[in-house]
Amino acid sequence: MATYVLVHAAAVDAWYWGPLAAELRDRGHDVVAPDLPCDDESAGLAEYADTVVKAIGDRTDLVVVAHSMGGFTGPLVCDRLPVDLLVMLQAQVPAPGESPGEWWGNTGYGSAREEADRRRGVPDGTDEEPLSLVLHDTPAELAAEFLAEHQRTQTATPFVEPWPLDAWPTVPTRFLMASEDRFFPPEFIRATVADRLGFQPDEMPGDHCPMLGHPKELADRLEAYRAAL
């Protein structure tokens, strides 16, 4: 039995991990999916990591899965606890000393997103709705519940804090990308992962939140990673 530690993105709670958590528990695993202190002005990256470490407690056989901005927190947990595997799921990959706010410009996200939007025929300057931009492959009822009940105020505090590690933690790391994501376009993710982690990401179907649209396949992928250790 493993303990899957699921680290969520900015401005949301951990609800969206529910379908994946159910799949993993059905396979006999423990799941930890804490709510990060997104709306606490005093909480930065260290406090986000503290929250996850506290939720883990004395559990062992840890597999950390970090999604989106959770990519800044997941490696910090791996630096503090003995973790068997880190899976970056459509996640931001930080560089030493880089704040989450700096990540966008440093990675060339803006121009990459503009080019991807143009290829999709999205007019310049369009403020695309979340249902189209990040949840277009999510079942409609789950997308509606997510947007109506599980969005949270996100403070700026962690966005201005440098990522504190000098190097990537010594833990087996995989990157799994969702190949239909419009928010983090596929070409951008492939280039960023190759540049920062030195390997090509694996790919699965899905939008920015594949844990909602494809929980069974995501669980299969995670289990395959774990079995290959």
C-alpha positions as CSV (number, residue, x, y, z in Angstrom):
1,M,0.0,0.0,0.0
2,A,1.2,3.5,-0.9
3,T,0.3,6.9,0.5
4,Y,-0.6,9.2,-2.3
5,V,-0.1,12.9,-1.4
6,L,-2.1,15.2,-3.7
7,V,-1.1,18.8,-3.8
8,H,-3.5,21.2,-5.4
9,A,-3.2,24.3,-7.5
10,A,-3.6,28.0,-6.7
11,A,-7.0,29.6,-5.9
12,V,-8.9,26.3,-5.4
13,D,-9.4,23.7,-2.6
14,A,-8.5,20.0,-2.7
15,W,-12.1,18.9,-3.8
16,Y,-11.0,18.3,-7.4
17,W,-8.8,15.4,-6.3
18,G,-12.0,13.5,-5.3
19,P,-12.4,11.2,-8.3
20,L,-8.7,10.3,-8.4
21,A,-8.7,9.7,-4.6
22,A,-11.6,7.4,-4.9
23,E,-9.8,5.4,-7.6
24,L,-6.7,5.1,-5.5
25,R,-8.5,4.1,-2.4
26,D,-10.4,1.4,-4.3
27,R,-6.9,0.0,-5.2
28,G,-6.0,-0.2,-1.5
29,H,-4.0,3.0,-1.1
30,D,-4.1,5.8,1.5
31,V,-4.7,9.3,0.1
32,V,-3.8,12.7,1.7
33,A,-5.1,15.7,0.0
34,P,-5.0,18.8,2.3
35,D,-6.4,22.2,1.6
36,L,-3.5,24.7,1.2
37,P,-3.8,28.1,3.0
38,C,-4.4,30.0,-0.2
39,D,-6.4,32.7,1.4
40,D,-4.0,33.4,4.3
41,E,-2.0,36.5,3.7
42,S,0.7,35.3,6.1
43,A,1.2,31.9,4.3
44,G,3.9,31.5,1.7
45,L,5.6,28.5,0.2
46,A,7.1,27.3,3.5
47,E,3.6,27.3,5.1
48,Y,2.1,25.5,2.1
49,A,4.8,22.8,2.6
50,D,4.2,22.8,6.3
51,T,0.5,22.1,5.7
52,V,1.2,19.1,3.5
53,V,3.9,17.7,5.9
54,K,1.5,18.0,8.8
55,A,-1.3,16.2,6.9
56,I,1.1,13.4,6.1
57,G,2.0,12.8,9.7
58,D,3.8,9.5,10.2
59,R,2.6,7.9,7.0
60,T,5.2,6.2,4.8
61,D,5.6,4.9,1.2
62,L,4.9,8.4,-0.1
63,V,4.0,9.3,-3.7
64,V,3.6,13.1,-4.1
65,V,1.5,14.3,-7.0
66,A,1.7,18.0,-7.6
67,H,-0.6,19.9,-10.0
68,S,-0.2,23.3,-11.6
69,M,1.2,25.7,-9.0
70,G,1.4,22.8,-6.6
71,G,4.7,22.2,-8.5
72,F,6.3,24.8,-6.3
73,T,5.2,22.9,-3.1
74,G,5.6,19.3,-4.0
75,P,9.4,19.3,-4.3
76,L,9.6,21.1,-0.9
77,V,7.7,18.3,0.7
78,C,10.2,15.8,-1.0
79,D,13.1,17.8,0.5
80,R,11.7,17.4,4.0
81,L,10.4,13.8,4.0
82,P,11.5,10.5,2.6
83,V,9.4,10.3,-0.6
84,D,9.5,7.4,-3.0
85,L,8.2,9.3,-6.1
86,L,7.3,12.8,-7.2
87,V,4.9,13.1,-10.1
88,M,4.5,16.6,-11.6
89,L,1.0,16.7,-13.1
90,Q,0.7,19.5,-15.6
91,A,2.7,21.4,-13.1
92,Q,4.8,24.5,-12.9
93,V,8.5,23.5,-12.7
94,P,10.4,26.0,-10.5
95,A,14.0,26.9,-10.8
96,P,16.2,27.7,-7.7
97,G,15.5,31.2,-6.4
98,E,12.6,31.8,-8.8
99,S,9.3,33.0,-7.3
100,P,6.0,31.7,-8.7
101,G,5.4,35.2,-9.9
102,E,8.6,35.2,-11.9
103,W,8.0,31.8,-13.4
104,W,5.6,33.1,-16.1
105,G,8.1,35.5,-17.7
106,N,11.1,33.3,-17.1
107,T,9.5,30.4,-19.0
108,G,8.2,32.5,-21.9
109,Y,4.6,31.5,-21.0
110,G,3.0,34.6,-22.4
111,S,4.3,34.3,-26.0
112,A,3.8,30.5,-26.0
113,R,0.2,30.9,-24.9
114,E,-0.5,33.7,-27.5
115,E,0.8,31.4,-30.2
116,A,-1.2,28.5,-29.1
117,D,-4.3,30.6,-28.9
118,R,-3.8,31.9,-32.4
119,R,-3.6,28.4,-33.7
120,R,-6.9,27.7,-32.0
121,G,-8.4,30.7,-33.6
122,V,-8.8,32.7,-30.4
123,P,-8.8,36.4,-31.2
124,D,-6.0,38.5,-29.5
125,G,-7.0,39.9,-26.2
126,T,-9.8,37.4,-25.6
127,D,-10.5,36.7,-21.9
128,E,-11.4,33.1,-22.3
129,E,-13.9,31.6,-19.9
130,P,-12.7,28.8,-17.6
131,L,-15.0,26.2,-19.1
132,S,-13.3,26.7,-22.4
133,L,-9.8,27.4,-21.2
134,V,-9.2,24.9,-18.4
135,L,-12.2,22.6,-18.1
136,H,-13.3,21.8,-21.7
137,D,-12.7,18.1,-21.3
138,T,-14.2,17.9,-17.8
139,P,-17.7,16.4,-17.3
140,A,-20.1,19.3,-17.3
141,E,-21.6,18.6,-13.9
142,L,-18.2,18.4,-12.3
143,A,-17.0,21.5,-14.0
144,A,-20.1,23.4,-12.8
145,E,-19.6,22.3,-9.2
146,F,-15.9,23.1,-9.3
147,L,-16.5,26.6,-10.5
148,A,-19.5,27.3,-8.3
149,E,-18.3,25.9,-5.0
150,H,-14.5,25.3,-4.9
151,Q,-12.8,28.5,-6.1
152,R,-10.9,30.3,-3.3
153,T,-9.3,33.7,-2.8
154,Q,-5.6,33.4,-3.6
155,T,-3.2,35.8,-1.8
156,A,-0.1,37.2,-3.5
157,T,2.2,36.1,-0.7
158,P,3.7,32.9,-2.2
159,F,4.0,34.5,-5.7
160,V,6.7,36.9,-4.5
161,E,8.8,34.4,-2.5
162,P,11.9,32.8,-4.1
163,W,11.7,29.0,-4.4
164,P,14.1,28.1,-1.6
165,L,15.8,25.0,-2.8
166,D,19.3,25.1,-4.4
167,A,18.6,22.1,-6.6
168,W,15.9,19.6,-7.4
169,P,15.3,17.2,-4.5
170,T,16.9,13.8,-4.8
171,V,13.8,11.8,-5.6
172,P,12.6,9.9,-8.7
173,T,10.6,12.4,-10.7
174,R,8.1,12.0,-13.5
175,F,6.2,14.6,-15.4
176,L,2.7,13.7,-16.7
177,M,1.1,16.3,-19.0
178,A,-2.5,16.6,-20.3
179,S,-2.2,16.8,-24.0
180,E,-5.3,18.9,-24.6
181,D,-4.7,21.6,-22.0
182,R,-5.2,25.1,-23.3
183,F,-4.0,26.9,-20.3
184,F,-0.5,25.3,-20.3
185,P,-0.2,24.5,-24.0
186,P,1.5,21.1,-24.9
187,E,4.4,22.7,-26.8
188,F,5.1,25.0,-23.9
189,I,5.0,22.2,-21.4
190,R,7.3,19.9,-23.4
191,A,9.9,22.7,-23.9
192,T,9.8,23.7,-20.2
193,V,10.1,20.2,-18.9
194,A,13.0,19.4,-21.2
195,D,14.8,22.6,-20.2
196,R,14.2,22.4,-16.5
197,L,14.1,18.6,-15.7
198,G,16.1,17.3,-18.6
199,F,13.6,14.8,-20.0
200,Q,10.4,14.7,-22.0
201,P,7.1,14.5,-20.3
202,D,4.7,11.6,-20.6
203,E,1.3,12.4,-22.0
204,M,-2.3,11.5,-21.3
205,P,-5.7,12.9,-22.5
206,G,-7.2,15.8,-20.7
207,D,-7.6,19.5,-20.1
208,H,-5.9,21.4,-17.2
209,C,-7.6,19.1,-14.7
210,P,-7.3,15.5,-15.8
211,M,-8.0,14.3,-12.3
212,L,-11.7,15.3,-13.0
213,G,-12.0,14.1,-16.6
214,H,-9.8,11.0,-16.6
215,P,-9.4,9.8,-13.0
216,K,-9.1,6.1,-13.9
217,E,-6.4,6.6,-16.5
218,L,-4.6,9.0,-14.2
219,A,-4.6,6.3,-11.4
220,D,-3.4,3.7,-13.9
221,R,-0.5,6.0,-14.9
222,L,0.4,6.7,-11.3
223,E,0.3,3.0,-10.4
224,A,2.6,2.2,-13.4
225,Y,5.1,4.8,-12.3
226,R,5.1,3.3,-8.8
227,A,5.4,-0.2,-10.1
228,A,8.5,0.7,-12.2
229,L,10.5,2.0,-9.2
